[in-house]
Structure formats: C-alpha cells, structure tokens
Amino acid sequence: MKYIELGLTEAVDLVRKGQVKAEEIVASFISHIEAVDREVGAYLTTVPEQALSQAREVDGKKHKGRLAGAVVAIKDNIVTRGIRTTCGSRILENFIPPYDATVIERLKAEDAIIIGKTNLDEFAMGSSTENSAFFPTRNPWDLDRVPGGSSGGSAAAVAALEAMAALGSDTGGSVRQPAAFCGIVGLKPTYGRVSRYGLIAFASSLDQIGPMTRSVKDCALVTSAIAGFDPRDSTSAELPVPDYLSELESPGRPARIAFLGESSLQGLSPEVAENYRQVQQIVSNLCSEITFLDFPSWEMALPCYYIIAPSEASSNLARYDGVRYGFRAPAAELAEMYQKTRTAGFGSEVKRRILLGTFALSSGYYEAYYARAARARQAITAELKAALEKVDFILTPATPEPAFRLGEKQDPIAMYLQDYFTVAASLAGIPGISIPCGLTAAGLPLGLQILSRPFSESELFKFAFLLENSLKFKNNMYGIKARGRRKNEN
Ligand code: GLN
C-alpha cells in the first residue's frame, strides 16, 4: 500500500486503530522525499531521524492524539525548537530557535509528526517562492512553473505527496494562492483564530498561520488542532474551537452566495474567467440564492496592502541587526556592522519592502501614505462585512491566472498583481479558503476562494466540503510530473 497517497484523516484513523504503524508511514514519506525533492525543491530542511523516533513514540502510546501519524511539513518561518528556521533568508541561515511556536506545540500534543521545513519567499514576501535566498521551488504539476508563494514549499510538498499536510502563513494570500497553483486546499483563518506566537513576523496585523491539505476534511481536522486562544499572542481570540471535522457533515442551512460583479473582476486570464463561469453554474445547482456584487473598494485593496504590509515589515525587520540572531558581517565598528549585515543578509525584495515601508512611515509622508491606507483598510473592511451581512459566502477566483513560469515575472508590480483577489480578506481579517476547482487545457490547477464572516470557519468548511464534492476535482495527478521528469533524466 502506498502510504504517501493516504489522506490525512484516513491515515490518522488507521494509526489510531493500530492497523498501520506511524513509523512505516514516515519511512515511506522519507523515501518518496528522497526520490522527488531533488526536482521539486519543497524542503529547506528535513528531519528524518527525528520524525522516525517521534513516530515510534506515537506507535508506543496507548492513547493517541487526534493527529497520530499525520506527516506534516512546516513553512520555514514558523519556529521549531532545535530545527533550523531560516525564513528563506541568509540573515537567519543558521538560526536554531530555542522554542516551538504554539502551533508546533499543538501539533506535537496531538501526535502529528514534523517531517521538515519548507521553502518560502524570503520573510514570506512574494508570490512565487523565487525570492527564497536558497533556491526556487517548482510546481509538481509542471516543473517549469512556480508553485506560488510565499508558502510555495508547503504547497508543493503537499501536492507532490511529500507530506500529508503542511502549515503555511498568509499575510496577503500566501496560503491561498500557492494552494490554488498546486491544486490543494488552503485556509487563511480569521485573524486571531490561530496563535501567531512563534511565527516570524512580516506584517503583524495581517499575518495568520493556515493549514494546506489535500482535502477540506483534512483541513478541518488540522485547523481544530492548531486553533484557539493563546495567552502568548495578545491578538489571539478567546473563543472556543469547534470540532470542525465532526461538524462538516452536519446539515447546514441553505447558503446565500455572492459572486463578484464585472467591475471587481479585472485582469483575469481567459481560462480563469471561463472556470469562474463554470463554477457559477455548479453553485447555482446547489444554492438558490445567488447574487453578483460589485465592491467599489476592491481595487483599493492591493495598493492599500502594499503600503500597510511593507510599513509593518520595515519595523518588524529592524530586529535583524547582526547582534541578536543569525548572520553577522564582520566590521570594525557597530554602525558599519549593522549596515554590512543588512546589506548582505537581506535579498532585494526584502530591501525593497523595508525601503517602501520606511518611506511610507516617515514624517511628512505618513499622512499621505500610511494614514490614507489605514482609512482605505477601514472602508474595505466595512464593505466586505456589510456584504457578509446579506450573504453567507463570497466566491472569487483565488488568482487572476494559473501558475506562471519560473522567471516570468521580473517586474515587481506584475508579481504584486497576483494578490488581487486575496488581500481584501487579509485587510478585513476575515477567513478565506481556496479549494481546487478545475484544470486548464494545459493541465494546471485553478483555485476558488470562498470568503465568510469572522470566526465562521465551521460554516466555511461545510460549504467548501459541499462544493468539493460537486466540483469533483481529480487529485490523482499529484507528483506524477515530478516522477516523470525523474524517469526521463535517468
Ligand atoms: N504575495 C504577497 C506579498 O508578497 C503576500 C505574501 C504573504 O501572504 N505572506 O506580500
């Protein structure tokens, strides 16, 4: 039996019943990673020995946790005690954290097994994983294309069957967009639903950790395990966490749906536009109340995000000064050391964001940029929340186009446009999930984004589950391209 193809929920069930050993599952993942990751490049670090010993421990337990034997990959901006955490940056290349992020503690407490740390755009800034300081990750569906970003390593690992599930982080779309590019499910939870403690900060008012999985079911289970109040994150919400998995199949009331009207649908590739129309057909068979909404402030979301996120980043990244963490450039005196460390330690996109953010926050420009962006954020949030009073879900394409080729987007603005559909939910703090909703003629996956009210993840999962069943997306292509390329090379 090919354990790597087992769904997370099925695998956990077998391990908990004692029918399959976690150790055997982990061993099959290790050999598959060895076989394909040379091509895919999903991992920056793997911890096979540690994973095997964790698995043996789980096998020996009488009472096994809710994620017993689940093989999980972690985006390398989430700190793991004793495991190198680079954030995709030279500046943290040799940083070994002394503690686990809350999400890691929670995964371990449920007997999940951490298999490795995945590649990302440096400090989660980007949409293709090409901004990693180490190497780009490739899309398992087509190795000449990007997996999306910034959680591209996590998405590729799940799609190429190199993990059952992964954690990513989403500041402006970094879970949802790579999930769409790789044909998997990705959730950005409501801001405050999942603790950020131990997530290396990019833009703190936007950052959320989210699961990336092969199915809605798996996503619901992993979310239940990682969500919930954490006194170490002052922005985490003090609300109970439902058992999302068991609620999945309970009957929901008929949903009211909104699709985006023409004016909010700019720059779509013809394939995405066609797919979005097909999804409307399918949804209209499931739901009777469907409307088309125009969001006048939707087009403000992208420029607003690209002021707010870099502003927060410029402040968050000030801590990398060569004194406290990781890399330090040799220099004769302190100011020179700061300068050399930051010049050599950060890549060009990170420097661009620090410059943009510092400029937007500087006295004289603050009113014109940051304060205006903050007001725009309020307008966008009010508009989305008002719409979500009238409808239960807003359905949008997850991305304006399918996965693009490596090296194709040299212009930063072209890269930023990737986030056209995802940033609004980030600014408003509402939850959003991306589920696979079709393939292009060339066989590239497309994603559908579903947005809902704050803390309504349970309803979101239910509806996504219903749609997943109707869309009948075939995920049996996972990893085939990677394996095919390997065979041709040999
Ligand atoms: N692509 C967006 C950016 O570059 C989003 C990144 C993210 O969500 N971490 O900022």
Residues whose N, C-alpha, C, O or C-beta is under 5 A from the ligand:
A	BS01	LIG	A124 M125 G126 S127 G149 S150 S169 D170 T171 G172 G173 S174 D419
